[in-house]
Amino acid sequence: MNAGSMILTQAISAKNTQLYDRDFLEWIETTANLLRSNRFGEIDLENLIEEIESMGRSEKNALESNLEVLLMHLLKYKYQPQKISNSWKYTIREHRLRMIKSLKSSPSLKVYFLEIFVACYKNARDLAADQSGLEIITFPESSPFTPEETIDSDFLPQT
């Protein structure tokens, strides 16, 4: 690549960086086209790297959120059986399906799922106490559900 081509490539890359701030969708389309065309020198690498990392964080955050909601509803199901509703069963199924889909499309999330299980249970325990009005001591400090039971579509706690 000669000096003139290099300067032009740098100018295009700088223009793409400005595009990121001005029109995100157009930036995505432009970046995808540059990748397809093997015009790597023109890519706004800094923002591309940031967006890829953000996608990974989003996947993890969604898994964590779904796990907390699921565990909270499993706790309420087990420790507040007189209030079991179709809405609770729906929420349990919905959040399980979300998690199963995430784990299927990104199997490496299984390791993260196991890493966050205990912390998510502690959060779910607090949420279950707040939402149910039951004392926190109603719910065990350690999860009464295994990670496998939690995502097992046939599992419901004994009441």
C-alpha positions, -999 to +999 in steps of 0.1 A: +000+000+000+015+034-010+014+065+011-016+080-008-036+049-004-028+047+033-039+083+039-071+077+020-078+045+041-071+064+073-095+092+062-122+066+055-117+049+088-120+083+106-152+090+086-166+057+098-157+066+134-178+098+130-206+077+114-207+056+146-217+087+166-241+100+139-260+069+127-254+036+144-274+015+120-256+029+090-223+023+108-233-013+113-242-018+076-210+000+065-189-021+088-205-053+076-199-043+039-163-034+046-158-068+063-174-086+034-152-067+009-120-074+029-114-037+033-101-041+069-080-009+069-112+012+066-130-004+095-136+016+127-119-010+148-121+007+181-159+009+180-162-025+164-143-041+193-164-022+218-196-034+202-185-070+201-175-069+238-209-053+246-227-081+228-210-106+251-219-086+282-255-084+270-257-121+266-244-126+302-267-099+316-297-115+300-288-149+314-283-135+348-316-116+348-335-147+336-319-169+362-328-145+390-365-143+379-367-180+374-352-188+409-374-162+425-405-179+410-393-214+419-389-202+455-423-186+456-438-218+441-421-240+468-427-217+499-459-200+490-480-229+475-513-214+484-507-186+459-495-207+430-510-193+398-509-200+361-490-167+359-462-181+380-461-213+359-459-192+328-431-171+341-411-202+352-416-217+317-409-184+299-376-177+317-365-213+314-370-212+276-351-180+274-322-195+293-323-228+273-322-208+240-293-188+252-274-218+264-281-236+231-270-207+209-239-200+231-228-232+249-199-214+265-225-196+287-230-228+306-198-221+325-209-186+333-243-200+344-226-222+369-203-194+381-232-170+388-258-195+401-250-189+438-250-151+435-282-152+415-299-174+441-290-149+468-305-121+448-336-142+440-340-150+476-341-113+485-365-107+456-388-136+466-390-122+502-398-087+490-424-099+465-441-125+486-440-106+519-426-136+536-397-133+560-363-138+544-356-167+568-385-186+551-361-192+522-330-213+527-296-195+525-284-221+499-305-229+468-328-259+474-326-264+436-297-276+416-286-258+385-298-288+365-332-288+381-335-250+376-333-254+338-351-287+336-384-280+318-402-308+337-390-297+372-413-280+396-405-279+433-424-300+458-448-279+478 
